[in-house]
Amino acid sequence: MELRAYLILAAIVFCIGLFGVITRRNTIGILLGIELMLNAVNINLVAFSHFNASPTGMIFTLFTICITVSEAAIGLALVILLFRVRRTVMADHLDLLKG
């Protein structure tokens, strides 16, 4: 496969994630969209690393995966906390910081 195929795949995955972030009202759906967007970035890093014959992109991808996992854990913990306080996970109903 050539580089263009990987870039097209990453663009499609990123667009699906962006569509999910923009259109979802559920906070868990928004988190899943963000995860898809980060995975598209990982696809790009690995593709460029493979075609440039350099391990740098794969090392960055490992760090990105670690950060993504911690971000997902913290995000889900916040969603659980918001559900316990507000009894909803809909993003439109969360006005916790409004004065």
Residue, then its C-alpha position, 0 to 999 in steps of 0.5 A: m500500500e502506498l502512503r496516500a491510502y493510509l492518509i485517506l484512511a486517517a482522514i476518514v477516521f478523523c472526519i467520523g470522529l469530528f462528526g461524532v463530536i459535533t453531532r452527539r449530545n451524550t458525553i460518552g459519545i463525544l469522548l468516543g469521537i475524540e478517541l477516533m480523532l486521536n486514533a487518526v493521528n496515530i495512523n498518520l504517525v505510524a504511516f509516516s514513520h513506516f515510509n520514512a524508515s524512522p522509528t520516531g513516529m512509532i515512539f510518538t504513537l506509543f506516547t500518544i496511546c498512553i496519553t489517550v488511555s489516561e485521557a479516556a479514564i479521566g474523561l469517563a471518571l468525570v462523566i460518572l461524577l457528573f451523572r452522580v451529581r446531575r443524573t444526566v450525561m447529556a452535554d446540553h444539560l450540563d451547566l455546572l459552571k454557570g453562575 
